Amino acid sequence: MSLLSKNRSVRNRIFLAFLSITLLSSFCYMYYGYVVNSNSLVNGLDKRLLVATVTIDQLLPPDFIDRCMGDGPPLTDKEKDSVMRSILQLRDNSEMAILYAMTEDTKTGQIIMPIATDEAKPENGKSPKDGVGVVYHDPWPGIVETLQDGKTRFDEGEDDYGNTRSAYLRRYTRLGRPYVLGADINITDVRSVKLTAFSTFFLIAVLTLVSAAVAGWYLSKRISRPIQRLSHYTNEWSRSGFSPDMRIPEDMLPTDEHCHDENALLAADIDSMRDALSAHLSRLQAVMEQKERVEGELRIAGSIQQSYLPQHFGNNPAVDGFATLIPAKNVGGDLFDYKELDDTHVFFALGDVTGKGVPAALFMTVVLALLRAGVRQMDSLKEIMDWTNACIEENNPDCTFVTLFIGVLDTQTGRLLYCNGGHNPPILQHADGSADYIPNADNPIVGIMPDISYNLHEMRLEPGERLIVYSDGVTEAMNIRNECYGDESFLQAVTKIPLDASARRVAESIVEEVRHFAGQCDQSDDITILVLNRKP
């Protein structure tokens, strides 16, 4: 009795799943069929409406609307009668409810209907000419909008003429006067057809659902018992920790190699999967151990890389300096350096190696070593940059390059000599709080072309001014909408930083602003910022 109860439970679950899928499919079929049918009807109506509006324009004499509005000889009753009879004939032939043309009297602001078939109905005792030059006291909003913006519109609504669908099309007279051509069609019968279509698709969906329910109940009885046994086996196997010694009962496996019983074949596949999974778990364990070792080594490499960068910015009383490097991965390709050459001169550098990760980090170490060797041996920034470029280019088969900004600041006079090798232009924040980018030098990137002679530039960092050098990880940060932070946003953020903020606080504020912009997005590139405040 207990086994029978289990069978019934499994069968019911299979049946309900099958029934739910069929119900969803039936609903989608009914909805899709109804929508396609309805859209087809509406599209057909819209084509008829558009043809009717275009035909109105073809039936109107070229100067009819201008003359109706007082620009030209007045229309005679005979002309009005002739034109309106053509339009009324078009209305009857196209089975439209109303045809009309509308324009605006710029002097009075009134909407005038040069053509209005509802004002020329013979059954109301009116002659056709009565439908010419009628004042439209309460114009439909869609008509006014089309008159203003020229967009062709299709609209539905209910008024004194019943449920209608309308089309509005704007044209211009020879004198440049805009006017709207309109056509209304009664859609009461169309809604009846839509209801009939809905009933038909609904009936088909119900019949399909009932047939599927019967078939599902029968099939669930056929497949429930062997599936239940397989489920019981897999549960026990899972509880055993996927033990390789736990095998499927022999009576569930295929009796010979020509067996076509899907349940028996499934049991054989699960038995084969047991062996494959045991081997995979062993390999996965080895891979996880190796991955943990690699991640540990990368963390150590990142710590070593950070320790290789300057940790202190000296004790020069005339300048407050700070730099930070936040790699996108465990290790990064950005670099910065800072060194006091003597009591009044400091050297600084910031660079961005192409790429990210371990290759960029190794290249960054080479660049930093070359810079430090150049600072010790050479007196000119130009010589340092030329020599560094030559050393990198000489042994660079992968064409890896670095953008580099180096400079020397005289902390006593504020004289700043710098050389920019294809790097982002730094920001200079003035003592009044305004900020702008230093004009970019026409120097190429470092490490690609041999025999390059880099240009040296000079400026002055006045007391109270601030220099911010950064990598493109700041300006090219992306948010979830794939928007770039950008140069202008960065410049505006700098102007909001208090003038008395320390160099450390400036760098931290910029990092906070970039992270706030990026939101939940992963950091796309290394972020490096170097700030020099010349104290007042």
Legacy VTK file of the C-alpha trace (Angstrom):
# vtk DataFile Version 3.0
C-alpha trace
ASCII
DATASET POLYDATA
POINTS 536 float
0.000 0.000 0.000
2.891 2.344 0.796
4.568 1.652 -2.554
1.270 2.254 -4.341
0.937 5.575 -2.567
4.422 6.565 -3.706
3.578 5.596 -7.265
0.449 7.685 -7.202
2.372 10.699 -5.866
5.026 10.458 -8.580
2.375 9.982 -11.253
0.461 13.010 -10.019
3.573 15.169 -10.091
4.387 14.099 -13.649
0.775 14.639 -14.678
0.561 18.095 -13.148
3.837 19.133 -14.799
2.607 17.857 -18.175
-0.756 19.541 -17.657
0.851 22.838 -16.664
3.021 22.887 -19.784
0.003 22.077 -21.941
-2.059 24.762 -20.220
0.660 27.332 -20.814
1.030 26.248 -24.441
-2.728 26.426 -24.983
-2.916 29.873 -23.467
0.011 31.083 -25.586
-1.593 29.610 -28.702
-4.933 31.234 -27.895
-3.349 34.577 -27.076
-1.004 34.557 -30.063
-3.727 33.526 -32.483
-6.095 36.179 -31.170
-3.438 38.908 -31.227
-2.308 38.031 -34.758
-5.923 37.960 -35.944
-6.693 41.270 -34.237
-3.531 42.923 -35.526
-4.352 41.732 -39.028
-7.779 43.347 -38.795
-6.364 46.601 -37.403
-3.620 46.715 -40.044
-6.244 46.217 -42.742
-8.312 49.053 -41.310
-5.279 51.324 -41.112
-4.421 50.678 -44.759
-7.977 51.529 -45.811
-7.928 54.689 -43.680
-4.580 55.784 -45.105
-5.718 55.162 -48.682
-8.860 57.191 -48.022
-6.904 60.157 -46.624
-4.476 60.146 -49.545
-7.372 59.951 -52.008
-8.979 63.020 -50.397
-5.868 65.001 -51.246
-6.009 63.818 -54.835
-9.646 64.889 -55.194
-9.111 68.422 -53.850
-8.245 71.158 -56.391
-4.700 72.534 -55.771
-5.929 75.893 -54.406
-9.107 74.666 -52.737
-8.008 74.967 -49.084
-6.207 78.295 -49.564
-9.300 79.781 -51.241
-11.542 78.302 -48.535
-9.397 80.141 -45.966
-9.649 83.461 -47.848
-6.348 83.344 -49.744
-7.547 83.778 -53.324
-10.902 84.116 -55.102
-13.822 82.938 -52.957
-15.182 79.480 -53.716
-18.489 79.451 -55.581
-21.349 77.241 -54.448
-20.944 75.254 -57.639
-17.259 74.553 -56.848
-18.085 73.618 -53.260
-20.891 71.342 -54.429
-18.677 69.637 -57.035
-15.801 68.948 -54.651
-18.039 67.738 -51.824
-19.918 65.370 -54.104
-16.574 63.785 -55.067
-15.606 63.434 -51.414
-19.047 62.010 -50.487
-18.705 59.505 -53.317
-15.284 58.524 -51.941
-16.787 58.100 -48.468
-19.486 55.754 -49.793
-17.094 53.746 -51.979
-14.505 53.297 -49.208
-17.184 52.602 -46.540
-15.838 55.333 -44.301
-17.954 57.009 -41.642
-16.529 60.521 -42.106
-13.935 62.176 -44.344
-12.552 65.610 -43.552
-9.745 68.128 -43.999
-8.734 70.560 -41.242
-6.488 73.574 -40.897
-5.979 76.467 -38.473
-7.045 80.064 -39.000
-3.966 81.879 -37.723
-5.918 85.115 -37.258
-8.618 83.719 -34.957
-6.920 80.542 -33.715
-9.957 78.485 -34.775
-9.754 75.043 -36.342
-11.554 75.214 -39.705
-12.806 72.184 -41.663
-12.567 72.995 -45.397
-14.035 69.508 -46.006
-16.437 67.750 -43.609
-18.727 65.022 -44.961
-20.715 64.850 -41.698
-21.844 68.449 -42.369
-23.074 67.543 -45.880
-25.352 64.572 -45.269
-28.318 64.692 -47.657
-30.413 62.720 -45.154
-30.174 65.690 -42.785
-31.601 68.049 -45.366
-28.209 69.578 -46.135
-26.622 70.154 -49.513
-23.002 69.074 -50.204
-21.743 72.654 -50.170
-22.684 72.892 -46.458
-19.679 70.684 -45.706
-17.175 73.356 -46.800
-15.556 75.864 -44.413
-17.053 74.586 -41.134
-15.708 75.752 -37.763
-14.518 72.805 -35.603
-15.254 73.976 -32.028
-13.865 71.002 -30.095
-11.093 69.411 -32.194
-9.912 65.905 -31.344
-6.442 66.096 -29.641
-4.816 63.767 -32.173
-5.808 66.073 -35.033
-4.218 69.105 -33.367
-1.042 67.143 -32.579
-0.708 65.974 -36.186
-1.264 69.535 -37.407
1.595 70.659 -35.130
4.218 67.902 -35.451
3.331 66.337 -38.826
3.311 62.751 -37.535
0.846 60.390 -39.197
-1.434 58.998 -36.465
-4.003 56.270 -36.011
-6.472 56.782 -33.166
-9.520 55.085 -31.681
-12.339 56.666 -29.712
-16.045 56.918 -29.103
-18.118 60.007 -29.912
-21.516 60.929 -31.355
-20.722 58.852 -34.453
-20.061 55.669 -32.422
-16.877 53.670 -32.029
-14.488 54.800 -34.737
-10.879 54.412 -35.744
-9.269 57.417 -37.404
-6.212 58.256 -39.483
-4.611 61.730 -39.601
-2.151 62.828 -42.300
-0.582 66.296 -42.631
0.001 68.048 -45.974
0.826 71.615 -47.136
-0.955 73.857 -49.640
0.845 75.718 -52.396
0.988 78.751 -50.104
2.652 76.693 -47.348
-0.439 76.357 -45.147
-0.423 73.064 -43.150
-3.638 71.032 -43.144
-4.690 67.616 -41.861
-6.555 65.005 -43.885
-8.660 62.637 -41.793
-10.826 59.573 -42.217
-13.014 57.747 -39.653
-14.314 54.198 -39.935
-16.853 52.461 -37.728
-15.257 49.530 -35.867
-18.283 48.098 -34.063
-18.488 45.208 -36.532
-14.746 44.669 -36.271
-14.992 44.198 -32.522
-17.664 41.603 -33.101
-15.317 39.746 -35.444
-12.548 39.965 -32.829
-14.874 38.430 -30.227
-15.739 35.585 -32.577
-12.058 34.952 -33.241
-11.362 34.922 -29.517
-14.152 32.393 -28.903
-12.808 30.139 -31.657
-9.249 30.144 -30.368
-10.485 29.657 -26.796
-12.516 26.581 -27.793
-9.524 25.092 -29.623
-7.321 25.705 -26.589
-9.832 23.995 -24.236
-10.116 20.933 -26.505
-6.342 20.718 -26.737
-6.031 20.958 -22.956
-8.580 18.179 -22.330
-6.903 15.883 -24.858
-3.506 16.572 -23.339
-4.834 15.884 -19.828
-6.056 12.431 -20.840
-2.798 11.616 -22.624
-0.741 12.970 -19.748
-2.552 10.880 -17.162
-1.990 7.722 -19.201
1.681 8.446 -19.878
2.371 9.364 -16.258
1.181 5.901 -15.201
3.524 4.286 -17.705
6.702 6.097 -16.701
6.206 6.826 -12.997
7.327 3.533 -11.464
10.798 3.162 -13.071
11.471 6.857 -12.588
10.586 6.530 -8.918
13.069 3.684 -8.528
15.771 5.726 -10.250
14.930 8.686 -8.012
15.254 6.476 -4.943
18.636 5.207 -6.131
20.019 8.689 -6.884
18.872 9.966 -3.475
20.648 7.109 -1.731
23.718 7.632 -3.892
23.771 11.337 -3.010
23.466 10.567 0.697
26.412 8.196 0.417
28.583 11.044 -0.882
28.517 9.659 -4.446
30.197 6.478 -3.368
31.652 4.531 -6.349
30.645 1.259 -4.668
26.901 1.942 -4.819
25.497 0.470 -8.037
22.061 0.421 -9.724
20.061 -2.839 -9.239
20.629 -5.294 -12.079
16.920 -5.619 -12.952
16.820 -1.901 -13.890
19.668 -2.155 -16.412
19.262 -3.189 -20.085
19.010 -6.961 -20.629
21.088 -6.822 -23.849
22.822 -4.328 -26.137
19.763 -4.113 -28.421
17.426 -2.936 -25.641
15.208 0.024 -26.562
13.589 0.603 -23.158
14.280 4.273 -22.369
14.066 3.714 -18.614
16.616 0.894 -18.764
18.868 3.015 -21.002
18.528 5.914 -18.549
19.521 3.594 -15.708
22.575 2.506 -17.718
23.491 6.142 -18.376
23.228 6.960 -14.681
25.426 3.982 -13.893
28.009 5.241 -16.416
27.672 8.728 -14.992
28.484 7.325 -11.557
31.904 6.208 -12.781
32.517 9.445 -14.707
31.423 11.604 -11.774
33.726 9.796 -9.373
36.661 10.446 -11.692
35.560 14.064 -12.238
35.310 14.741 -8.492
38.856 13.500 -8.068
40.091 15.798 -10.857
38.026 18.715 -9.537
39.557 18.364 -6.114
43.019 18.530 -7.646
42.056 21.580 -9.754
40.614 23.401 -6.734
43.779 22.785 -4.759
45.865 24.085 -7.664
43.587 27.128 -8.053
43.941 27.958 -4.356
47.720 27.771 -4.689
47.674 30.063 -7.752
45.370 32.567 -6.058
47.600 32.543 -3.006
50.643 33.181 -5.157
48.841 36.036 -6.965
47.915 37.618 -3.634
51.543 37.430 -2.593
52.594 38.864 -5.977
50.147 41.726 -5.488
51.581 42.454 -2.052
55.115 42.391 -3.453
54.078 44.721 -6.286
52.510 47.188 -3.835
55.592 47.085 -1.625
57.743 47.914 -4.663
55.889 51.209 -5.031
56.725 54.238 -2.847
55.051 53.995 0.534
55.974 57.505 1.733
56.206 60.851 -0.013
59.010 62.420 1.934
58.955 65.296 4.395
59.232 68.307 2.115
57.294 71.075 3.929
56.370 72.850 0.679
54.472 69.991 -0.983
51.908 67.424 0.113
51.995 64.295 -2.064
50.086 61.028 -2.161
49.445 58.239 -4.665
47.277 55.125 -4.743
47.076 52.138 -7.103
43.992 49.896 -7.155
44.517 46.973 -9.571
41.553 45.498 -11.467
42.960 42.026 -10.673
45.304 40.744 -7.981
48.169 42.438 -9.795
48.050 45.382 -12.170
49.895 47.152 -14.951
49.786 50.710 -13.589
52.751 52.278 -11.847
53.773 55.406 -9.978
56.982 56.653 -8.416
58.092 59.544 -6.205
61.586 60.557 -5.120
63.100 63.591 -3.433
66.127 64.542 -5.529
67.328 67.149 -3.035
65.846 69.630 -0.550
63.867 71.514 -3.201
63.296 69.086 -6.089
61.069 66.024 -6.271
60.706 63.549 -9.122
57.391 61.818 -9.780
55.999 59.492 -12.443
52.785 57.683 -13.319
52.299 55.143 -16.107
49.801 52.694 -17.555
51.019 49.499 -19.250
48.818 48.037 -21.960
46.802 45.054 -20.740
46.104 43.795 -17.231
47.118 40.948 -14.957
50.460 39.194 -14.578
52.001 40.158 -17.992
51.258 43.830 -17.412
52.572 43.604 -13.838
55.895 42.148 -15.014
56.211 44.835 -17.668
55.323 47.497 -15.099
58.196 46.283 -12.887
60.628 46.608 -15.787
59.442 50.161 -16.560
59.695 51.206 -12.915
63.234 49.782 -12.666
64.279 51.651 -15.820
62.857 54.917 -14.485
64.655 54.588 -11.182
67.921 53.734 -12.917
67.464 56.729 -15.224
66.802 59.081 -12.298
70.031 57.950 -10.628
72.185 58.269 -13.738
70.706 61.156 -15.741
70.013 64.807 -15.066
67.347 65.511 -17.728
63.782 64.256 -17.940
64.136 64.153 -21.713
67.153 61.844 -21.413
65.260 59.600 -18.997
62.247 59.307 -21.314
64.360 58.781 -24.472
66.494 56.150 -22.731
63.493 54.331 -21.238
61.767 54.204 -24.645
64.915 52.864 -26.311
65.448 50.156 -23.669
61.847 48.917 -23.891
61.666 49.011 -27.708
64.948 47.142 -28.102
63.550 43.901 -26.605
59.797 44.084 -27.111
58.631 41.296 -29.491
55.026 41.524 -28.260
54.856 45.298 -28.884
53.790 45.970 -25.321
53.828 49.675 -24.544
53.296 52.077 -21.671
51.827 55.573 -21.456
54.011 57.572 -19.117
53.987 60.969 -17.424
57.137 62.053 -15.555
58.013 65.354 -13.964
60.303 67.249 -11.618
58.861 69.910 -9.297
60.904 72.686 -7.747
59.063 72.983 -4.435
60.621 76.390 -3.724
59.712 78.193 -6.961
56.872 75.948 -8.234
58.641 75.382 -11.559
57.441 72.097 -13.020
59.264 70.335 -15.844
57.360 67.403 -17.320
57.371 64.980 -20.215
54.187 63.213 -21.327
54.578 60.022 -23.332
51.063 59.458 -24.708
49.445 59.598 -21.249
46.160 61.237 -20.192
46.595 64.994 -19.614
46.819 65.741 -15.867
44.427 68.140 -14.128
45.613 71.424 -12.666
43.339 72.784 -9.937
43.887 76.470 -9.257
43.805 78.239 -5.916
40.305 79.594 -6.644
38.897 76.060 -7.002
38.600 75.981 -10.805
40.313 73.189 -12.704
41.350 72.372 -16.246
43.405 69.832 -18.135
47.045 70.573 -18.960
47.355 70.758 -22.766
48.406 67.346 -24.055
51.930 67.088 -25.425
52.488 65.740 -28.917
54.651 62.830 -27.691
54.020 59.193 -28.653
53.550 56.269 -26.285
56.668 54.676 -24.822
58.193 51.425 -26.048
56.975 51.073 -29.637
59.067 53.285 -31.933
62.879 53.544 -31.813
64.946 56.725 -31.900
62.178 58.936 -30.487
63.109 62.347 -29.120
60.513 63.345 -26.538
59.566 66.980 -25.997
59.996 68.548 -22.582
57.458 71.081 -21.287
57.416 73.569 -18.444
54.716 75.152 -16.297
54.416 76.648 -12.817
52.559 75.186 -9.850
51.572 78.205 -7.807
51.111 78.095 -4.015
47.689 76.630 -3.196
47.428 74.846 -6.563
47.050 71.116 -7.024
48.280 68.711 -9.727
46.386 65.434 -10.282
47.934 62.735 -12.484
45.831 59.622 -13.145
45.453 56.541 -15.327
42.582 55.917 -17.761
40.996 53.528 -15.266
39.425 56.675 -13.793
37.928 58.311 -16.892
37.056 55.020 -18.625
35.196 53.461 -15.687
31.875 51.961 -16.851
28.492 51.638 -15.147
25.690 49.102 -15.684
24.341 51.188 -18.610
27.718 50.901 -20.406
28.272 54.625 -19.896
31.818 55.925 -19.540
32.695 58.197 -16.590
34.454 60.591 -18.973
36.769 63.581 -18.797
34.069 66.188 -18.101
32.570 64.279 -15.155
36.048 63.839 -13.700
36.839 67.546 -14.066
33.566 68.517 -12.365
34.234 66.083 -9.513
37.671 67.660 -8.909
36.206 71.168 -8.635
33.936 69.949 -5.808
36.870 68.800 -3.652
37.698 71.332 -0.898
40.824 73.396 -1.544
42.234 72.584 1.898
41.863 68.808 1.413
45.057 66.785 1.821
46.552 64.904 -1.119
45.398 61.627 0.433
41.839 62.918 0.829
41.797 64.142 -2.785
42.799 60.700 -4.084
40.305 58.943 -1.809
37.503 61.290 -2.917
38.199 60.551 -6.575
38.177 56.792 -5.950
34.886 57.085 -4.039
33.329 59.111 -6.884
34.415 56.575 -9.537
33.110 53.631 -7.506
29.822 55.409 -6.903
29.477 55.953 -10.667
30.342 52.326 -11.517
27.898 50.955 -8.929
27.721 47.157 -9.057
29.939 46.874 -12.158
33.306 45.205 -11.754
36.350 47.440 -12.017
37.276 47.390 -15.709
40.853 48.692 -15.460
43.558 49.571 -12.951
42.975 52.882 -11.168
46.023 54.950 -10.248
45.982 58.515 -8.912
48.903 60.755 -7.894
48.209 64.111 -6.212
50.650 66.943 -5.506
49.459 69.892 -3.393
51.767 72.863 -3.305
51.106 74.313 0.095
50.113 78.005 0.381
LINES 1 537
536 0 1 2 3 4 5 6 7 8 9 10 11 12 13 14 15 16 17 18 19 20 21 22 23 24 25 26 27 28 29 30 31 32 33 34 35 36 37 38 39 40 41 42 43 44 45 46 47 48 49 50 51 52 53 54 55 56 57 58 59 60 61 62 63 64 65 66 67 68 69 70 71 72 73 74 75 76 77 78 79 80 81 82 83 84 85 86 87 88 89 90 91 92 93 94 95 96 97 98 99 100 101 102 103 104 105 106 107 108 109 110 111 112 113 114 115 116 117 118 119 120 121 122 123 124 125 126 127 128 129 130 131 132 133 134 135 136 137 138 139 140 141 142 143 144 145 146 147 148 149 150 151 152 153 154 155 156 157 158 159 160 161 162 163 164 165 166 167 168 169 170 171 172 173 174 175 176 177 178 179 180 181 182 183 184 185 186 187 188 189 190 191 192 193 194 195 196 197 198 199 200 201 202 203 204 205 206 207 208 209 210 211 212 213 214 215 216 217 218 219 220 221 222 223 224 225 226 227 228 229 230 231 232 233 234 235 236 237 238 239 240 241 242 243 244 245 246 247 248 249 250 251 252 253 254 255 256 257 258 259 260 261 262 263 264 265 266 267 268 269 270 271 272 273 274 275 276 277 278 279 280 281 282 283 284 285 286 287 288 289 290 291 292 293 294 295 296 297 298 299 300 301 302 303 304 305 306 307 308 309 310 311 312 313 314 315 316 317 318 319 320 321 322 323 324 325 326 327 328 329 330 331 332 333 334 335 336 337 338 339 340 341 342 343 344 345 346 347 348 349 350 351 352 353 354 355 356 357 358 359 360 361 362 363 364 365 366 367 368 369 370 371 372 373 374 375 376 377 378 379 380 381 382 383 384 385 386 387 388 389 390 391 392 393 394 395 396 397 398 399 400 401 402 403 404 405 406 407 408 409 410 411 412 413 414 415 416 417 418 419 420 421 422 423 424 425 426 427 428 429 430 431 432 433 434 435 436 437 438 439 440 441 442 443 444 445 446 447 448 449 450 451 452 453 454 455 456 457 458 459 460 461 462 463 464 465 466 467 468 469 470 471 472 473 474 475 476 477 478 479 480 481 482 483 484 485 486 487 488 489 490 491 492 493 494 495 496 497 498 499 500 501 502 503 504 505 506 507 508 509 510 511 512 513 514 515 516 517 518 519 520 521 522 523 524 525 526 527 528 529 530 531 532 533 534 535
